[in-house]
Amino acid sequence: MSTKNIMITGVGGQGTLLAVRILAHIVQEQGYDVKVSEVHGMSQRGGSVVTYLKYGDKVYSPIIGLGEADTILSFEKLEALRCLPYLKEGGEIIVNDQEIDPMPVITGAMEYPKDIEETLRAYAKVRLVKAGELAVEAGNTRTANVVLLGAMAAAGSIPKETWISALKDTVPERFLEVNLKAFDLGYAAAEA
């Protein structure tokens, strides 16, 4: 198998690192070599968080260059736009419809871009997911990350049961039920 490249991006506190851990667990369980590299930035202050995940028969480096990402999984719209140059032609973006103002917008130095979705759609196949709303429906706003994984699972070729098994292996028992519900809601939303 050729190497698959996935970029996961968001803002500190959105659960991107748990999502990466679940995804890495899944592809490793499928027998692939997996490499992960995390770039935290100012994540504790709401800054960008970007994680590269590569998997295949043999992976030598976790770094994804410009135009190499097969998929971008973005937890926030502006973060998807920032990573767009990394997407390969024919790639896919799965993006949460959430907008989180970065510091320049908060201070009034800039405005949040109004045409992000249109820009993304001009360059790639985009799956826009209302992950925040679905997480509330699942019973916990902090499960938006797993809602997005559900949407990613529905778009991919790895069986749903494999994803559920990975959730059971990685999510603490006390949060498992709400995360399984969040996953199912994201999966169903992507299929619709």
C-alpha positions as CSV (number, residue, x, y, z in Angstrom):
1,M,0.0,0.0,0.0
2,S,1.2,3.5,-0.7
3,T,1.5,5.8,2.2
4,K,-1.6,7.7,3.3
5,N,-1.1,11.2,4.8
6,I,-3.6,12.8,7.2
7,M,-3.4,16.2,8.8
8,I,-5.5,16.9,11.9
9,T,-5.8,20.5,12.8
10,G,-7.7,22.6,15.3
11,V,-7.4,24.9,18.2
12,G,-5.9,24.0,21.6
13,G,-8.5,22.2,23.8
14,Q,-10.6,20.8,21.0
15,G,-9.5,17.2,21.5
16,T,-7.3,16.8,18.5
17,L,-4.7,14.8,20.4
18,L,-7.3,12.2,21.5
19,A,-8.5,12.0,17.9
20,V,-5.0,11.3,16.7
21,R,-4.4,8.7,19.3
22,I,-7.6,6.9,18.2
23,L,-6.8,7.1,14.5
24,A,-3.2,5.9,15.1
25,H,-4.5,3.0,17.1
26,I,-6.9,2.0,14.3
27,V,-4.3,2.0,11.5
28,Q,-1.8,0.2,13.7
29,E,-4.4,-2.5,14.5
30,Q,-4.8,-2.9,10.7
31,G,-1.1,-3.8,10.5
32,Y,0.3,-0.6,9.1
33,D,3.4,1.2,10.0
34,V,2.4,4.5,11.6
35,K,4.3,7.7,12.3
36,V,2.8,10.8,14.1
37,S,4.2,14.2,14.6
38,E,2.5,16.9,16.8
39,V,2.9,20.7,16.5
40,H,1.3,22.3,19.5
41,G,2.1,26.0,19.0
42,M,0.2,28.1,21.6
43,S,-2.3,25.3,22.1
44,Q,-2.9,26.1,25.8
45,R,-3.9,29.6,24.8
46,G,-6.3,28.6,22.0
47,G,-3.6,28.6,19.3
48,S,-3.2,26.2,16.4
49,V,-2.6,22.5,16.9
50,V,-1.5,20.5,13.9
51,T,-0.7,16.8,13.9
52,Y,0.6,14.8,11.0
53,L,-0.3,11.1,10.7
54,K,1.2,8.9,8.0
55,Y,0.6,5.2,7.6
56,G,1.4,2.5,5.1
57,D,3.5,-0.6,4.6
58,K,6.6,1.4,5.7
59,V,6.7,5.0,6.8
60,Y,10.1,6.7,7.3
61,S,9.0,10.2,8.4
62,P,5.8,11.7,9.9
63,I,6.2,15.1,8.2
64,I,3.7,15.9,5.5
65,G,4.8,18.4,2.9
66,L,2.9,20.9,0.8
67,G,0.5,19.1,-1.6
68,E,0.9,15.7,0.1
69,A,-2.1,15.3,2.5
70,D,-4.8,12.9,1.4
71,T,-7.2,14.1,4.0
72,I,-7.4,17.1,6.3
73,L,-9.5,16.6,9.4
74,S,-10.1,20.1,10.8
75,F,-11.8,21.0,14.0
76,E,-12.3,24.6,13.1
77,K,-12.9,26.4,9.7
78,L,-10.0,28.8,9.7
79,E,-7.6,26.0,10.7
80,A,-8.8,24.1,7.6
81,L,-8.1,27.1,5.4
82,R,-4.5,27.5,6.9
83,C,-3.8,23.8,6.0
84,L,-5.3,23.9,2.5
85,P,-1.8,24.2,0.8
86,Y,-0.9,20.8,2.3
87,L,-3.9,19.0,0.6
88,K,-3.0,17.0,-2.5
89,E,-5.1,17.4,-5.7
90,G,-8.2,15.2,-5.3
91,G,-7.9,15.2,-1.5
92,E,-10.7,15.6,1.0
93,I,-11.3,18.0,3.9
94,I,-13.6,17.0,6.7
95,V,-14.3,20.2,8.7
96,N,-16.2,21.2,11.8
97,D,-18.5,24.2,11.0
98,Q,-17.2,25.9,14.2
99,E,-15.5,29.3,14.1
100,I,-13.2,30.2,16.9
101,D,-11.8,33.8,16.7
102,P,-8.0,33.8,16.8
103,M,-6.2,36.6,18.8
104,P,-5.9,39.1,15.9
105,V,-9.7,38.9,15.5
106,I,-10.3,39.2,19.3
107,T,-8.1,42.3,19.4
108,G,-9.8,43.9,16.4
109,A,-6.7,43.8,14.2
110,M,-8.4,41.6,11.7
111,E,-11.8,40.2,10.7
112,Y,-12.6,36.5,10.6
113,P,-12.8,35.5,6.9
114,K,-16.3,35.3,5.6
115,D,-15.8,33.0,2.6
116,I,-13.9,30.1,4.1
117,E,-16.3,27.4,3.1
118,E,-16.5,28.6,-0.5
119,T,-12.7,28.8,-0.7
120,L,-12.3,25.3,0.6
121,R,-14.9,23.9,-1.9
122,A,-13.1,25.6,-4.8
123,Y,-10.0,23.4,-4.1
124,A,-11.3,20.2,-2.6
125,K,-14.1,17.9,-1.7
126,V,-15.4,19.2,1.6
127,R,-17.6,17.5,4.2
128,L,-18.9,20.2,6.6
129,V,-20.0,18.6,9.9
130,K,-22.0,20.4,12.6
131,A,-19.9,18.6,15.2
132,G,-20.7,21.0,18.0
133,E,-24.4,20.5,17.6
134,L,-24.1,16.7,17.3
135,A,-21.8,16.6,20.4
136,V,-24.6,18.4,22.4
137,E,-27.1,15.9,21.1
138,A,-24.7,13.1,22.2
139,G,-24.7,14.6,25.7
140,N,-21.3,16.2,26.0
141,T,-19.9,19.2,24.1
142,R,-16.4,17.8,24.4
143,T,-17.2,14.9,22.1
144,A,-17.1,17.0,18.9
145,N,-13.7,15.4,18.2
146,V,-15.3,11.9,18.1
147,V,-18.2,13.2,16.0
148,L,-15.6,14.3,13.4
149,L,-14.0,10.8,13.6
150,G,-17.4,9.3,13.0
151,A,-17.7,11.5,9.8
152,M,-14.2,10.4,8.8
153,A,-15.0,6.8,9.4
154,A,-18.1,7.0,7.2
155,A,-16.1,8.4,4.3
156,G,-13.3,5.8,4.6
157,S,-12.8,2.1,4.0
158,I,-12.0,0.9,7.5
159,P,-15.0,-1.1,8.9
160,K,-17.1,0.8,11.5
161,E,-16.6,-2.1,14.0
162,T,-12.8,-1.4,13.9
163,W,-13.4,2.2,14.8
164,I,-15.8,1.2,17.7
165,S,-13.2,-1.2,19.0
166,A,-10.5,1.5,18.9
167,L,-12.8,3.8,20.9
168,K,-13.3,1.1,23.5
169,D,-9.5,0.6,23.7
170,T,-8.6,4.3,24.0
171,V,-11.5,6.2,25.7
172,P,-11.8,6.0,29.5
173,E,-14.7,3.8,30.6
174,R,-16.6,6.6,32.2
175,F,-16.7,8.6,28.9
176,L,-17.2,5.6,26.6
177,E,-21.0,5.6,26.2
178,V,-21.2,9.3,25.3
179,N,-18.3,9.0,22.9
180,L,-19.9,6.0,21.2
181,K,-23.1,8.0,20.7
182,A,-21.1,11.0,19.3
183,F,-19.3,8.6,16.9
184,D,-22.6,7.2,15.7
185,L,-24.1,10.7,15.2
186,G,-21.0,11.8,13.2
187,Y,-21.1,8.6,11.1
188,A,-24.8,9.1,10.3
189,A,-24.3,12.8,9.5
190,A,-21.6,11.9,6.9
191,E,-23.8,9.2,5.3
192,A,-26.7,11.6,4.9
